[in-house]
Amino acid sequence: MRLKLMARWAAAVAMLLAFAQPALAEDGYGLWLRYRPLAAGPAADLATRAGSIETEEAADPTIAAAVAELRRALPGMTGRPAGQGGTLLIGTPASPRIAALGLLLARAGDDGFVIRDVTVGGRRLLVIAGNRPVGALYGAFHFLRLAQQGALPARLDVAERPRVKLRLLNHWDNLDRTVERGYSGQSIWAWWKLPIASDPRYVDYARANASLGINGAVLNNVNAKPDSLTPDWIAKAAKVADVLRPYGIRVYLSARWSAPVELKQAKTADPLDPAVAAWWRAKADEIYRAIPDFGGFLVKANSEGQPGPQDYKRTHVDGANMLAAAVKPHGGIVMWRAFVYSDVDPDDRAKQAYDEFKPLDSRFADNVIVQVKNGPIDFQPREPFHPLFGAMPKTPLMLEVQITKEYLGFATHLAYLAPMWSEVLAADTYAKGRGSTVAKVIDGSLEGHRLTGMAGVANIGSDRNWSGSIFDQANWYAFGRLAWNPDLTPQAIAGEWARQTFTPDPAFVTPVTAMMMGSRQAVVDYMTPMGLAHLMATGHHYGPGPWVGDLARPEWNPTYYHRADKDGIGFDRTRTGSNAVAQYAAPVAKRFADKRTVGDDFLLWFHHVGWDERQPSGRTLWEELVSRYDRGVATVEGMQRTWASLAPMIDGERAAQIASFLVIQKEEAIWWRDASLAYFGSVSGRKLPTGVRPPAHDLQTYEAIRHPYAPGHH
Ligand code: GCV
């Protein structure tokens, strides 16, 4: 009896201790780097091959970070103490043992790695090597990615190198720690406590990014304040840079064009004024003294009220090249954004960036890269690829996507974005004939550019789970993986992520990846089906507002985008309308310009279509639209069912949060559907097809909904 009691007591204490172990909490903080125990077979195999970690370059901070990561991960995964089992050797050719192996490291390029099982003196050895320490670090993370999935091949022989050079996160983080379009708490940068106090979170942020190959972070919002360029703030950025450096991550800053004037150190911000150029040169020198590997500046100029060179009747080229000259002696770059639309130009907003930037091709300095959003409007749930891709052959262009879901339901809607980004990367610009994909534009292979890049607007904040929801972590993950290799499939990336984030069990992974793969299309269906766009409520952009038509500028209004009237709906961008199709290469323009070939994803983006026009399905356009809204809601209901069946396979904490967010998503999908159908029904005068559920409320009720406290709006 006593023995039994003691055993129970011991079990209770063990349980308490287990719960008290913060490392085991499943609150999402661990992201995809959880390093949980593997099943017996893979665990034993891993221990046999990588029980003890060796390096000859421990003094290098990046190699030290790689070794620390392996040592942190392996005992948990193998269930054996460090130092037992086979040997894993990590490093670069600076290590004599690695140099002696003849690993053909040319395959790894500057940033890549080789992972191989080799036999030395009759002993089996696992080697992870890069030409530079950062390559070895990426190799370590790649190895852990494979191991966590329980998927180590019997003989490892992997060689990888990233396709684009700049793989960056753009933080839209303000100096007061609010985040523009941020839905996961405050900014992770605790500016107020910097530069004296760091935060362990910065290291975990760096680890997560390095695990994907992300190698740069723009710390502050593109809607920048001049203060971020003052000595105090440079010191804060320098402290962050110090923490991120061992992980191969460079720091960049968004620069406010008018900073010299606002800081009262110049009378003008005219880029051709020598005093202004001298100010920026001195500023760059000052930054590089504090941050020797500073990456450079990101600039939003003459866009949405931000100042820029056009305020002085100069061009984007004048502005970008002046700044480029300031950072050039230090090896820095300027990322100049092409997200511009004029407040006076009445032309189709979708055409304006192309019209402004195409004539500037070949005039930018060689350390300038132009940053172009995936589509010509603004991160909508679906847009055709931006016509600038393929249209500026002499200028390096980088792709900008939005990881934070400003237009796809914030952090509470489950929408896996890799399919959206892959759609754009795989889009054929036909710039140099068939096969001239956006991916080949941005990786430089189409035109032979060496400066290449991809940026994602971060969805990272101070929330314990980093991204506001567990499934939004998948979008951070997918961004990094696609920036490393734009040809990876969204399906494969979802599988990798789910195995590491939850469990490698196929009974979980197969249905969860299927759910993720359909999730973005569901959002398109219940928000903006068939090529509609920009139908959201004003300001915060949450919820439907297709009726809004009274805002000061035409292109702020949803009515400008959908153009619905009693006859039909959609924006005519063919020759009879704005002729935006003409900005694409001829084969693409031809496909988009014809209602029969454009496809229903972009039908209403490029065409004004009669409500009663028959669609390939045999339904009228109105009936088709209604069915899309219904399909969107039905998909979310299906996601709820899938999750209910999968939740028991994972921990309760994350399962419950995901389930509760799916409830929010379903309610809001219905809200979008009902409000949109109430509005378009009233404009078209068409009745809902028989059997279709009518909206729960009348149009006025939806129009009266206000959300003054929605997050992320500044
Ligand atoms: C940072 C959209 C967003 C703005 C954002 C802008 C941009 O318009 O709503 O919040 O500003 O894009 O990309 O500059």
Residues whose N, C-alpha, C, O or C-beta is under 5 A from the ligand:
A	BS01	GCV	N223 F339
